Structure formats: structure tokens, C-alpha cells
Amino acid sequence: MHLDFKKLQVFVAVAETRNFSRAAEKCHLSQPTVSGHIKSLEEILGIPLFDRHTREVLLTKGGLLLYRYAKRLVRLAEDLEREIDLFKTGGKGNLFLGGSTIPGQYILPGILGKFKQKYPQIEISLQIADTREIASRVLEGELELGVVGAQFPEPELEFKPCFEDEIILIVSKNKGFPQEIPFNLLEDIPLIVREKGSGTWYSVKRELKRLGTPLDKLNIVAEFGSTEAVKQAVKAGLGGAFVSKRAVQEEVQNGQIKEVRIEGLSIKRNFYLITPARRTLSPAARIFIDFFDNYR
């Protein structure tokens, strides 16, 4: 059985896009060529790889088995290509990095600026999403590294603490809250929260659970997908919110937003550098990790 690597690349593209046209665009091929590669693979293996009777092109059980191995082969080939390119060019390369909202907006830009000064030939792509989404993209190989705001069980990822953070409660400057309130009054505050995949909200829920406070006791009035949206809603008086102290330092200092301390509640957390546990990192990623460790 002879499996052509180019055909495997095309197969992985179809499996991931679930569409022959999008796979053709991704591979810079015509759609008939993509269809021909898939047909050839099916003839070589003697099994159907895709179910074409639905709106999306879905893997069959045999296709799923091939995908598990083909994806690893394709990723390994991409790693090799980057390694050779970096070796030949003496420092050029591409770094695909992800950051959850707080590190992505408030920590990584400054670090990447200094990194770019030292390694100007490395091209950087930074994607920002919530913690769960960044972890998922690293897991799938779309990103090589991520910096996120929470750690959770995932054997295929390694989490390394890198920065400390504090999560605080903020309210509108016009709401007349005292500087500190009893813990039991937290249930009376209308709360704006982040989406379920947020590392900030994950940390808050974990601490409240530890203290025996059921989430259904909280007065949650809105859920937003970004820290900036939360801050604007707090300023407008919609409610209070738990946010990273790093994200609101300027607003608290200039009086746009007020920090309220809660007796008996202190939420500290780490940010984590996440890497794939079993995938070889590109030279650019390894260079960044060394720089990142020394930067801290």
C-alpha cells in the first residue's frame, strides 16, 4: 500500500473544512484535483473515507481512523519544514501564538514588541479568544503556544505558571458603594459575567464554590464575551463585575471605575503558558519560550 503524502495533506484539509471547495482553496488546488486525490486514496485503501450524502462532507469510521494518523503526519511535516527553513535562513520563521483575553490584550503585546526587536525575522501571528478556545486551538495544532488565565485537566497539554494576577470586583463610580462590603452582600449586586470559556469567570466560580456560595444565589444580569464590553457595561451602570486587576488599573486610578473589596474574598490566580505535550515545537516557538522565561 503506497500512500502519497500530498494526497494525505488534501485528505486532512477536506476532513477539517468538511468541504471540497474550501479544501481546494486551502491547498491551492482545483476542486476536481481535490476530488481526484480523495478518490485515489479510497481506491488504495479500499474503503470510503467521507459520507457525501449530507450538507457537510463528514468522515466515515474508516476516514476517522485515517485522519488520526494523517493529521499527525502532516503536522510533523510542517514542523520539519519550519525547522529546515529556520536552519537555512539563520533565524527566520513563523510563530503562531494564542492568548486568552487578559494576557492577549494586556500582557503579550508588550512582550511581543520586545521579542520582535530581538528577533525581527520571526513573523508573529497572535490570536485572542477565551481560555478554552485557545487551549483547543493549541490542542488541534492550529496554534503552537498559548497564554491563558486558567488551568484545567487535559493530558495532551502542559500548563506552566508564568504570571500572577488578581481578580477584583468593580462597580460604576456613580453607584455609591463603600470601599468594602460584607461577603453576604455579594448576592445583592447585579453582576455582569464573562462567557463560560473565560479563565476569569472560571477562577471566580472556583473560589466561590470553595467558599460554599452557589452560583444560583448570584444576581447575574448579563454575560459578555470580552473584558472591554464588561468594562463599558459597568461604566454605564448595568452592574458590577469581576475582572482582572491588570485590565482596569487605568480606569480605577482615574476614577472612571470603582474597586470594591469583599470581606473574606480574595481571588488570586496564575496565567499559564500552554504547550502541546507530545508535539515537537518549531524553532521559532522554542526561541520564544526561552525569551519568555527570561523576560519574566
N, C-alpha and C positions, 0 to 999 in steps of 0.2 A: 504494500500500500504506500503510494507516494503522495504526500500532501504538500502542495505548493504554498509557500509562505504568503505570497501575495493574495492567494485565494482565502487564506485564513484571516488576513487583515480585512478583506472585504466582508467576510462572514461576520467578524466581530462588529464591524460598522453597521451591518444590517440588524444584527441582534440588539445593538444598543440604541439605534434610532427607530427600530421597528418599522422601517420604511425604506423601500428600494431607492426612491428618488433622493431622499436625504442622505442615504449612504453613498450614493453616486457623487453627490456634491462634496461630501466629506472626504472621499477618496480621490476626487478629481478624475472621475471616470464617467463614461456614459451609462445610462440605466441598462441598456442591453448588455453591456460588458459585465456589469454587476450581476445581472440575472444569469449570464453565462457562467460566471465563476461559481455561483451557488449551485447551479445545475450540475456542473462538473464535480463539485465536492460531493453532492448527493449520489452521483453515479459511482465515484470512487469508493465511498463509504457504504453504499448500498442501503441507505436509509434516508427518509425525508427529514430535512432539518428545520423547515418552517411550515406552520399552518397558514395557508394563504386564503382561507375561507372566512376571515374576519376583517373588520375595517383596518386593524393593525396587523402587521406581519409578526406572528408570535412563534417562539421556539417550540418545537416538539420536544418530547422527552429525550430523544437522541440528540437533538440540537442543543439542548441544555447541557448534556454531558460533554459535547464537543466544545461548547462555549467556555466551560470552566477551565479547560486546558488551553484553548486557543487564546483566551484573554491573557493568561499568564505568559504565553509565548510572545505575544505582541508587545506586552508591557516590557518584557525582558529585552526584546529587540530595540525598543525605544530607549531604554536605559543604556544599552550598548552604543547606540548611535550618538547619544548625548556625551557619553564618556569619550568616545573617539573624537568627536568634534572639539571637546574641551582640550583634549590632549594635543590635537593638531593646531589649534588656534592659540594655545597658551593662556587660557583664562576666559574665553568666550563661552556662553551657554545661556540657557533659559531656566528661570526659577518660577515655578508655579506654586504660589503660596495662598493660603486662606486665613482669614481672621474673623472670629465672631465679632459682634457689633462693637464692643468696647475696645478690645485690642486692635481691631481693624480700623477704627476711626481715630483712636486717641493714643495708641502706643506704636503700632507698626509704621505709620508714615514717617515718623522721626527717625526710627531705626533704619528704615529702608533708604532714607535720604543719605545717611552716613555710610551705609553699605554701598550705595551706588557711587559715592565719591571714591571709595577704596577700590571697588571692582566695576569700573564704568562699562566693561564689555559684557557684563552679565545682564541680560534683559529680564525684567521683573514683571510678573503678572499677579496682582493682588485681587482676590475675590472676597467680598464681605457678605456674610449670611449669618444665621444664628448658629449656635454651637453644634446642634445635632446635624445641621446641613453640612457644615464644614467637615465634621468628622466623617460623614457619609461620603463626601467627595474625596477625602484622603483615602478612605477605605476602598473606594472604587478605582483609585489611580488617577482621577481627574486632577487632583492636587497632590503635590509631594509632601507638603508640610502644612500644618495649621497651628494657629494660636487661639485657644478657646477659653471660655470662662467657667468650665465645669469639667469634672472627671466622672466617667461612668463606666460600668463593666463592658469591655469589648476586647476579646483576646487578640484580635488582629491589629490592634492599635497600641502604641506605647504613649503614655502620658508623663511628661516631665515638668514639674513645677518650675515656673520661670519668673513670675512677678506676683506681688501681693496686692490685694485690693480690699476695699471696704465698701459695703453696700449700705446706703443711708436712706432715710425717709425724707422726701422733700414735699413741700406744700407751696401754694401761692403766697406771695408776700402780703396779700390782702385778706387772708383768712383769719388772722388774729390768733394763731396757735401760740402757746408758750414755747420756750426753748426745749422743754422736756415734759413728757406726759407719762402717766402710768401705763403699764403694759395692757391692762384690761380695756383701755380706751381705744386701742388699735381697731377693735371691731366696729367702732362708730365712724371711722374715717372712710369716706368713699375712696376706693383705691383704683388706680389705673395700673394695669399689669402688662408685662411683655408676653409675647406668644409662648406656646408650650415648649418650643425648642430652645428658648433663651437660657443661657447659662446663668444670667442674673436671677431670673424667676425661679430656676431650678434651685439655686442656693438659698433663696428666701424660703421657698416651700420646705426645703430640707431642715432649715433651722426652726421654722415654726412647728413643724412636725415633732422635732426633738423636744420642743418646749410644751408639747401637748395641745397645740392650738389647731383645731380642724379648719381646713380651708373653707368649708361651707359656712363658717362663722364670719368670714370676712365679707365686707361690703364692696364687692368688686363691681365697678360700674362700666369699665371699658377695658378692651385689650388692644394693644397696638404692636406693630411689627418692627418698630425701631425706637431707639432711645431718643432721637431728636423729636419724633412725634409725641412721645411721652412728655418730654420737657415742655413742648408747646401747649399740650393739654393741661399740664399743671399750671403754667403761667396764666392760662385762660380761666382757671378756677374750677376745672372739671373735677378735680380730686387730688389726692396725694399719690405718691408713687415711690417704690423702692428702686433706686438707681445706683450705679457705680459712682463713688465719690469723684473719681477721675473725670467723669463725664459732665459734672456740674460745678466744678471748682470755680470757674469764672463767674457763673451766674449767681452762686452763693455769695461770693466775695463782693460783687457789685450790687447785691440786694434784689436781684430780679426774682430769685427763688429763695425760700427759707428752708433750712435744715431743722428737723425736729427729732430730738433724741427720745428714745423709748426706754423707760426703766427696765433693766433686765434683758434687753435685746441688743446684741452686738453681732453683726454678720460680717465675718472676715472670710476671705477665700483666696485661692491662688488662681492665676492664669496658668495654662498648661501648653507647652509645645507638644504637639502630637505628630508622631511619625508612624509609618506602617511597620508592623512588627516583623514581617517576613519578606519585604520587597527591598531590593537594592536601590539606594538613593543615588541620584545623579551627582556628578561632581559639584555642580552649582549649589545643590541643596546641602551637601556636606560642608562646602565653604561657608554657606550662610549659617549653618548650625554652629560652626567654630566661632564665627563673628558674633553671633547672637549670645553665646555663652560668655565671651569676653566682654561684650557690651554690658551685660548685667553686672 
